[in-house]
Amino acid sequence: MNVSMNISLENTQNAFAYKTTADLKKARFLFSAIQSPLIASIATKLTPILMKSGFPINGILRSTVFNQFVGGETLEESARICKQLGAYKVQVILDYGVEAKEGEENFDNVTDQIINAIEFAATQQNIPFVSVKITGIASMFLLEKLNEAPRLRSGIHDSESEDASWVSVRERMYAICEMASEKGIGVLIDAEETWIQDPIDRLAVELMTVYNKSKAVVYNTYQLYRNDRLSFLQLSHKLALEGKFILGAKLVRGAYMEKERARAEKLGYPSPIHDTKDATDKDYDEAAAYCLKNAATISLILASHNEQSNLLIAKEMEHKGMVANHEHVHFSQLYGMSDHITFNMSTAGYNVSKYLPFGPLQDVIPYLMRRAEENTSVNGQTSRELTLIRTELARRKAKK
């Protein structure tokens, strides 16, 4: 469906104003390389092996994928990017981008890093949110065990209350949310694989009942490529109305499609993922419209690289007479991607952010490799990025 409104996502001068020509040429090279599924596949498999062997590729990684998709190794390094984005009225979602490592000591360390990020965010003008992956502070084995455990009539999983490890996970999340509430920073709980998602959903709702009474502090993430998430979003809202709290809802399409389908086929259960992209798009846009319709009691973060979804919600806001910077509507894209959406929407006055990971180069490599894989799996995403970059480079060249 075509949308006609006073906002264009085609303005590459706005989109790349914060990038030097040298930056754009590096991005052109990178997206040209990962446009090939073969090259992306080889790179994602070979890079961790080369790093473990001690092969000197850190410099190459830092100047390519790391600089394109990561804010820095530390919060202090990331501050420069945050300030740069803020100059263009673009906000930031900080994410400690280290992939999960098992062990209570590692979980406590990640918790400390997230709390540090919240404290840092509170000192900045344009960082309203910090992202949290529960798998960074909880064992995959524990989450899977709870996900499979039968639910009691109370809704709590069997043996959950007696499990000391789960008590520790809850304590970590309460410490994070307590600090976030005190500092006025939102906490975005990432969605995970279906076989560990149930206890995460329950914990997210529990935290919302405590911290979302007057404003949204805690947000759960809904992956709309799942065929049950639209109804779950509506159920979550019903719980929010009954519990008299604001539902924090971050909407994404999803990140584990191939893994989910492969596991379902291997174990012989129906795939939880929509059969077609059209079905996913339909649920995504319906979910976004539902949140907008209930904007008084739902705080929406539309996390999408889909131009149409962003324009549809912007158009619907205009139709409803809502101000562009409504406190319960926020748009977001990953740092290093879809600048044409982010910067053109921020220029038009919408609340828009970049999802900005930070962390040691060695530790964020798995995140970067997943980013490369996702770029090749999203039909047309990389070619769209390349087209826009080439357009802007040509515009700058013609201007000389």
Secondary structure, 3 states (H helix, E strand, C coil): CCCCCCCCCCCHHHHCCCCCHHHHHHHHHHHHHHCCHHHHHHHHHHHHHHHHHCCCCHHHHHHHHHHHHCCCCCHHHHHHHHHHHHCCCCEEEEEECCCCCCCHHHHHHHHHHHHHHHHHHCCCCCCCEEEECHHHCCCHHHHHHHHHCCECCCCCECCCCCCHHHHHHHHHHHHHHHHHHHHCCEEEECCCCHHHHHHHHHHHHHHHHHHCCCCCCEEEEEECCECCHHHHHHHHHHHHHHHCCCEEEEEECCCCHHHHHHHHHHHCCCCCECCCHHHHHHHHHHHHHHHHHCCCCEEEEEECCCHHHHHHHHHHHHHCCCCCCCCCEEEEEECCCCHHHHHHHHHCCCCEEEEEEECCHHHHHHHHHHHHHHHHHCCCHHHHHHHHHHHHHHHHHHHC
